[in-house]
Structure formats: structure tokens, C-alpha cells
């Protein structure tokens, strides 16, 4: 029976890469529940708060995410490694993590106060800001540490379940907040802190492995340099990805930062298929370093990442063009400008892909350098754009140019680094 050549080609391709295809589908479907919860959470908060208040919350949350990487001075890295190769020492290193977390509190407090008085003191009370910081730095980062330990022990199902539960609790809090009689930023701070405290308690009581804490400071000192290096790298990564919100708030004010945060959040929601692909590609490169040795393969992958990102944001923009209030009244104010930023997700996801590429090939120092350069380029260009005009009709289309420049710098730095040989990463 005759079949079209295209179908034969598709069958051959599937037979050759069936394992990877099944893994990709599994990862994407496994993240679908969290994506739905995240979307509901976003709709409730973006519409429960005013646009200015949403901008303040999104910026404060971004600050908390950056600062949270300093918790315990990065000691979750040796904790993860021990959970992976010497699980009997999890109790010993857990005690080290708790001690490191307590020791890092003064530095965390200084960082929080410095950012508050530099950016937020005109628009948000200190108590509300500290509630958001406690939720992000202590509670949610604490839950992430439990997830990290579970992954190290190979308990991937429980780790994934914990993330979904934590996200579900925050979504339930957002839904309850949106139905409250007097929604305000202060009220949301209480809801948000309560939800994150509950999520942390569930993580520690029901999910963290039953271990006995043992104090062994001589073991922790050996891991000090590794911990600080990891913490520094993570802080740099999140400064590169989150500091733009702080810069926009400082330059444009809460209203402008709210529109910017909504647009960027919608763009970020489209990145799920790309991030799942990045994870599989990193594993493939680690096993077979020559996977991306040819320029044809490199450019094909970049085209796929850009194409999928463009299609995802276009689908979102078309939906909001047809149903402007499909994600709520506040989001509807930003919806018309989504068509003006169709290239932003492609360039953002490609920069993230470049970072994963350097990690997969063992170029961690170059990765840190690239993150610093990318952060400087992004903030400098955004400062130029928003200092010129804070009218969304002006700056929204220019975001494509900002992220194009960011992608160009990342492309040049990444592939120049890949020309140098490095040892295989185990």
C-alpha cells in the first residue's frame, strides 16, 4: 500500500528518536498541571490588585527571588550532592544547612533593607515588603531545598508532587484573595505569607526524609568554597533574569512596572515547551558532547527554539485580540501591546538556552561571565528606553530591539566559548 514520502519520513524519525519524544511528552504533560495553576494564580493576582500594585508585588517578588539565593550561603549545593551520592549523610548536611541559614539571616536582612530603601520606600510600607521577603526567601526557598534533596535521593515523583502542592496552595490563596471584600497590597501580603508558610510546613513535616540531624562542622568547612561559588552563580543568574523589573519600577514607577510585569509574565508562560526541550538537550550533550558540534545542528536548534517561542506568544496574542478580557480586566489593558513584543520570548528563551548550553559543556565560569554581561546590557538598554519615554506605546515595540541586542551578545559570547575545548563533564 502506497504511503506519502512525508509520512514515511515521519515514521522513520519517530522510530529513531522515540525515547526522546516520549520523554519530552512526559515532561511537558507533567508540567501542564503546574502551568494551569500558575495561569489561574496570575489571573487572580493581576486582576485582584490594581496594575500599580501588581507591578509592586511582581518587583518585590523578583527582589526576593534574587536575595533568596544567598540563604545558607549556597549550602544547598553540597546538601544536594550528598543526597545524590551519600544519602546517609543527609542528616549531617541538613544540620549544616540549618546553621548556614541562621548565619545568613543578618546578611539577608541588610540586603532586604538596602533594596527597600533604594526602590520601594515611596510606594510600599516596610511591613508589607518584609512579608513578601519572608515568603520568598525563607518559605518558598525552603520548600525548594526540600525538592532539591528529594531529587538528589531519586524521589522525583514526590519532588514533583510537592511543587504542585506548593503552587496549588499559593493559587488557592490568590483565589481567596481575589474574592475578598477589600483586596489591597497589604491584604495580599498576609495571604501570600500565610500560603507560603503552610507550603513550607507541609514540605518539612511530610516530605523531607526522616533523618537525624548531626553537627559535623569539619565537613561543612570543606564545602565552603563550593557553596559560596554556587550561591554567587545563582545570584548572578537571577539578577540577569529578574533585575529588569526593579529597574523599570525605579525609572517608570508602579504603573509602568505593572504593565511591564504583565507583558513579561505572559511571555514567560509560553516558555514551558522550550524549557522541557532544554532539559533533554542538556542531558544529551552531557552524554554525547559532539551533539552540537556542527553549525547546521546549532542553527537548526536555535531556529526551533525561536519558532516555538514565536508561535506560543502569537497564539496568546491572537487569543487576547479576539477575547481582550479573556484573562481579566487588568490584563486587558496590557493585551493590545502583546502584538508589539512577539519577538521577545524567542530572544529570551534563546539566551536561556545559551546558558544551559554552557552548563552542559562544563563552561561554568564563562557562564557566570556571560550572565554578568547579559545583565548589564539588559539594564543599560532598558534604562535608555524608559528614560526616553514611559508611554507603553513607545517602549513596548522597542523591547524587541533590547532582547535582540541581548541575544546577539549572548550568541557571540556562547559560541566563542564553545570553540575552546573542555573536559567532559560527569
C-alpha positions in Angstrom: 0.0 0.0 0.0 1.5 3.3 -1.1 2.1 6.0 1.6 3.2 9.6 1.0 7.0 10.1 1.5 6.4 12.7 4.2 4.6 10.1 6.3 7.3 7.6 5.8 9.9 10.2 6.8 7.8 11.0 10.0 7.6 7.3 10.9 11.4 6.8 10.5 12.1 9.9 12.5 9.8 8.7 15.3 11.3 5.2 15.3 14.8 6.7 15.6 14.0 9.2 18.4 11.0 7.6 20.1 12.7 7.6 23.5 13.4 11.3 23.4 9.9 12.1 22.1 8.3 10.1 24.8 10.5 11.8 27.5 9.6 15.2 26.1 5.8 14.5 26.1 6.1 13.1 29.6 8.0 16.2 30.9 5.6 18.6 29.2 2.4 16.8 30.3 3.9 16.5 33.9 4.4 20.3 33.9 0.9 21.0 32.5 -0.8 20.9 35.9 1.6 23.4 37.3 1.2 25.6 34.2 -2.6 25.7 34.7 -2.2 26.5 38.4 0.3 29.2 37.5 -2.1 30.7 35.0 -5.0 30.8 37.4 -2.7 32.3 40.1 -1.6 35.0 37.6 -5.1 35.9 36.6 -6.3 36.2 40.2 -3.4 38.4 41.3 -3.1 40.5 38.2 -6.9 41.4 38.4 -7.3 41.3 42.2 -4.6 44.1 42.6 -4.5 47.3 40.7 -1.9 47.4 37.9 0.4 49.6 40.0 0.0 47.2 43.0 0.7 44.2 40.7 3.8 46.0 39.5 5.0 46.5 43.1 4.3 42.9 44.0 6.0 41.4 40.9 9.0 43.6 41.5 9.2 42.7 45.3 8.8 39.0 44.4 11.7 39.4 41.9 13.8 41.0 44.6 13.0 38.2 47.0 13.9 35.5 44.4 17.3 37.2 43.9 18.1 37.6 47.6 16.9 34.1 48.4 19.9 32.6 46.6 22.1 33.9 49.5 20.2 31.8 52.0 22.7 29.5 53.9 25.4 30.9 51.6 24.5 28.3 48.9 24.9 25.3 51.2 22.0 23.5 49.4 24.6 22.6 46.7 26.7 20.2 48.9 23.4 19.1 50.5 22.2 18.0 47.1 25.4 16.3 46.2 25.4 14.3 49.5 21.8 13.3 48.9 22.8 12.1 45.4 26.0 10.1 46.3 26.0 9.6 50.1 22.4 9.6 51.3 23.4 8.5 54.8 24.9 11.9 55.4 21.7 13.9 54.6 21.0 14.4 58.3 24.5 15.7 58.9 24.4 18.2 56.0 20.9 19.2 56.8 22.2 20.4 60.2 24.9 22.3 58.3 22.2 23.9 56.0 20.1 25.0 59.0 23.2 26.5 60.7 24.1 28.3 57.4 20.6 29.6 57.0 20.6 31.1 60.5 24.1 32.6 60.0 23.0 34.2 56.7 20.0 36.0 58.3 21.9 39.2 59.1 23.2 39.5 55.6 19.7 38.7 54.2 18.2 41.5 56.4 20.8 44.0 55.2 20.1 43.2 51.6 16.4 43.4 52.1 16.6 46.8 53.8 19.0 48.1 51.2 16.7 47.2 48.3 13.7 48.5 50.2 15.1 52.0 50.8 16.6 52.2 47.4 13.5 51.2 45.4 10.3 50.6 47.4 10.1 53.0 50.4 8.0 55.6 48.4 5.3 53.1 47.3 5.2 50.2 49.9 5.3 50.0 53.7 8.2 48.2 55.2 6.0 45.6 56.9 4.4 44.6 53.6 7.7 44.4 51.9 9.2 42.2 54.6 6.2 39.9 54.4 6.9 39.3 50.7 10.6 38.8 51.5 9.9 36.3 54.2 7.6 34.4 51.9 10.1 34.2 49.1 13.4 33.9 51.0 12.5 31.7 53.9 9.4 29.8 53.0 9.5 29.2 49.2 13.2 28.8 49.1 13.0 26.4 52.0 10.4 24.4 50.0 12.8 24.4 47.0 15.6 23.0 49.2 13.3 20.1 50.2 12.6 19.5 46.5 16.4 19.6 45.8 17.0 16.9 48.4 14.2 14.7 47.1 15.6 14.9 43.6 19.1 14.1 44.9 17.6 11.0 46.6 15.9 10.0 43.3 12.4 10.6 44.7 11.4 12.6 41.6 7.7 11.8 41.9 7.5 13.2 45.5 9.5 16.2 44.5 7.2 17.0 41.6 4.1 16.4 43.8 5.5 18.8 46.4 6.0 21.5 43.8 2.4 21.1 42.6 1.1 21.2 46.1 3.0 24.3 46.9 1.9 26.0 43.7 -1.7 24.8 44.4 -1.7 26.4 47.9 -0.4 29.7 46.5 -3.1 29.6 43.8 -5.8 28.8 46.4 -4.6 31.8 48.4 -4.7 34.0 45.3 -8.3 32.8 44.5 -9.4 33.5 48.1 -7.8 37.0 47.9 -9.5 37.8 44.7 -12.8 37.1 46.3 -12.1 39.1 49.4 -14.2 42.3 50.1 -11.3 44.7 50.3 -8.3 43.5 48.2 -5.2 45.5 48.7 -1.5 45.0 48.6 -1.3 44.7 52.4 -4.1 42.1 52.4 -2.4 40.1 49.7 0.9 40.2 51.7 -0.9 38.4 54.5 -2.5 35.9 52.2 0.8 35.3 50.4 2.9 34.9 53.5 0.3 32.5 55.1 0.2 30.3 51.9 4.0 30.1 51.8 4.3 29.3 55.5 1.8 26.5 55.0 3.6 25.1 52.0 6.9 25.1 53.9 5.4 23.3 56.9 3.9 20.6 54.6 7.3 20.3 52.8 9.3 19.9 56.1 6.8 17.7 58.0 5.5 15.4 55.3 8.1 15.4 52.5 11.6 15.9 54.0 13.2 12.5 54.6 13.2 11.2 58.2 16.8 11.8 59.3 18.6 12.6 62.5 20.4 16.0 62.5 24.1 15.6 63.3 26.5 18.5 63.8 29.8 18.0 62.0 31.4 21.4 61.3 34.7 19.9 59.9 32.7 18.5 57.0 31.0 21.9 56.3 34.2 23.9 56.1 35.5 21.7 53.3 32.4 22.6 51.2 32.5 26.3 52.0 34.2 27.4 48.7 31.8 25.3 46.6 28.8 26.7 48.4 29.7 30.3 48.0 30.6 29.8 44.3 27.2 28.2 43.7 25.4 31.0 45.6 27.2 33.6 43.6 26.4 31.9 40.3 22.7 31.7 41.2 22.5 35.3 42.3 24.1 36.4 39.0 21.6 34.3 37.1 18.6 35.7 38.8 20.0 39.3 38.7 20.2 38.8 34.9 16.6 37.5 34.7 14.8 39.5 37.4 16.6 42.8 37.9 14.9 44.4 34.9 11.6 44.6 36.9 13.4 46.6 39.7 15.0 48.9 37.1 11.6 49.5 35.4 10.0 50.3 38.8 12.8 52.7 39.8 12.6 54.5 36.4 9.0 54.4 35.4 7.1 53.9 38.7 4.5 51.4 39.8 2.0 51.8 36.9 4.6 51.3 34.2 6.2 48.4 36.1 2.8 46.8 36.3 2.2 46.8 32.6 5.8 45.6 32.0 5.3 42.8 34.6 2.1 41.6 32.9 3.6 41.6 29.5 6.7 39.7 30.6 4.7 37.3 32.7 2.6 36.4 29.7 5.8 35.9 27.7 7.2 33.7 30.4 4.1 31.5 30.4 4.9 30.5 26.8 8.3 29.1 27.7 7.2 25.7 29.0 7.9 23.6 25.9 11.3 25.3 25.4 12.4 24.6 28.9 11.5 20.9 28.7 13.4 20.7 25.5 16.4 22.4 27.1 16.5 19.8 29.9 16.5 16.9 27.5 19.2 18.6 25.3 21.5 19.2 28.3 21.3 15.5 29.2 22.0 14.6 25.6 25.1 16.9 25.4 26.4 15.6 28.7 26.3 12.0 27.4 27.4 12.9 23.9 29.5 16.1 23.8 29.6 16.2 20.0 25.8 16.6 19.7 26.1 20.3 18.8 29.5 20.3 17.1 28.2 21.3 13.7 26.8 24.7 12.8 24.0 23.2 10.9 22.8 21.5 14.1 23.3 24.6 16.2 21.3 26.8 13.8 18.6 24.2 13.5 18.1 24.1 17.2 18.1 27.9 17.5 15.5 28.1 14.8 13.3 25.6 16.6 13.6 27.4 19.9 12.8 30.7 18.2 9.9 29.3 16.2 8.2 27.5 19.0 8.5 30.6 21.2 7.1 32.8 18.5 4.1 30.5 17.8 3.3 30.3 21.5 3.3 34.1 22.1 1.4 34.7 18.9 -1.3 32.2 20.0 -1.6 34.1 23.3 -1.7 37.5 21.5 -4.4 36.3 19.0 -6.5 34.9 21.8 -6.4 38.2 23.7 -7.1 40.1 20.4 -10.2 38.1 19.9 -11.2 38.0 23.6 -9.5 41.1 25.2 -10.9 40.4 28.6 -10.1 36.7 28.4 -7.6 36.9 31.3 -9.3 39.7 33.2 -9.8 43.4 33.1 -6.3 44.5 34.2 -4.6 42.1 31.8 -6.9 43.5 29.1 -5.1 46.9 29.4 -1.8 45.2 28.5 -3.2 42.8 25.9 -3.1 45.2 22.9 0.7 45.6 23.3 1.3 41.8 23.3 1.3 42.0 19.5 4.2 44.5 19.7 6.5 42.1 21.6 6.2 39.0 19.6 9.9 38.5 19.2 10.8 39.0 22.9 10.0 35.4 24.0 12.2 34.0 21.2 15.2 36.1 22.2 14.7 35.5 25.9 14.4 31.7 25.5 17.5 31.6 23.3 19.5 33.5 25.9 18.3 30.9 28.5 19.2 28.1 26.0 22.7 29.5 25.6 23.2 29.5 29.4 22.1 25.8 29.6 24.5 25.1 26.7 27.4 26.4 28.6 26.3 24.5 31.7 26.0 21.2 29.8 29.5 21.6 28.3 31.2 22.4 31.7 31.9 26.1 31.0 30.6 27.3 34.3 33.0 30.2 34.8 32.2 31.5 31.3 28.5 31.1 32.0 28.9 33.4 35.0 30.7 35.9 32.9 28.0 35.8 30.3 25.3 36.3 32.9 27.0 39.4 34.2 27.4 40.9 30.7 23.8 40.0 29.8 22.5 41.6 33.0 24.5 44.8 32.3 23.4 45.0 28.7 19.7 44.5 29.5 19.5 47.0 32.3 21.5 49.6 30.4 19.3 49.3 27.3 16.1 49.3 29.4 17.3 52.4 31.2 17.8 54.2 27.9 14.3 53.2 26.6 12.4 54.1 29.8 14.3 57.3 30.4 13.3 58.4 26.9 9.6 57.7 27.4 7.3 55.7 29.8 4.5 55.6 27.3 3.8 51.9 26.7 3.0 52.5 23.0 6.6 53.8 22.7 8.6 51.3 24.8 6.7 48.0 24.1 7.9 47.7 20.4 11.4 48.6 21.5 11.6 45.6 23.8 12.2 43.5 20.7 15.3 45.5 20.0 16.5 45.3 23.6 16.2 41.5 23.6 17.7 41.2 20.1 20.8 43.0 21.3 20.9 40.7 24.4 20.6 37.7 22.2 23.3 38.9 19.8 25.7 39.4 22.7 24.8 36.0 24.2 25.2 34.3 20.8 28.7 35.7 20.2 29.9 35.0 23.8 28.5 31.5 23.9 29.8 30.2 20.6 33.2 31.8 21.0 33.4 29.9 24.3 32.3 26.6 22.6 35.3 26.9 20.2 37.6 26.1 23.2 37.9 22.5 24.2 37.0 21.5 27.7 37.0 18.3 29.6 33.9 16.1 29.6 31.5 16.9 32.5 30.3 13.9 34.5 
